[in-house]
């Protein structure tokens, strides 16, 4: 089955710790995205990547970092610099970076900071 | 910077009724306006999208109406069913590479 997988589904972190969220796709898509979802705020773009070894900051990149070493993988690290990291994190991909192409979302990772 | 304003935040409709969700955008150089549907604990999935060379697009019980002069578009769900209960997001392009999403509408269909 083609699709996007995110792991883990739930993640708990102590304050001051970095944590990495996994995102893998087997759709052969060039573009990948990370969004953060908070109640009442919709989806906010953290980082996006148009192609391997390239990525751009989104609207709320502070306290986050990414890498795109392989086409199918786009991990997100939530660093200790992120002041309020508790949220639902969604990874998405699209065949190309044009906004006119469908974005396919993974099932999400719910991060809770204790 | 492109903003998308979505209303209402929450909506309760009786089974068989019409659900209407509205979105307004500011400016866009790329005409593509999608609606995504999200069930609790899941990622969003594309429901329907319009490229406004037409003012309306219909797929089954779901219709997008687009008003380019007013910079508004809306989702209509006809004969709403309990299985339609979900959160709905509209989106609009920002620049050549990104979508900006509305705040979401939590729709509840009462049986």
Interface residues (C-beta under 8 A of the other chain):
Chain A: X4 X31 X35 X40 X41 X42 X43 X44 X45 X48 X50 X56 X58 X90 X92 X97 X98 X99 X100 X102 X103 X104 X105 X106 X107 X108
Chain B: X6 X9 X30 X32 X34 X36 X41 X42 X43 X44 X45 X46 X49 X51 X89 X93 X94 X95 X96 X97 X98 X99 X100 X101 X102 X103 X104
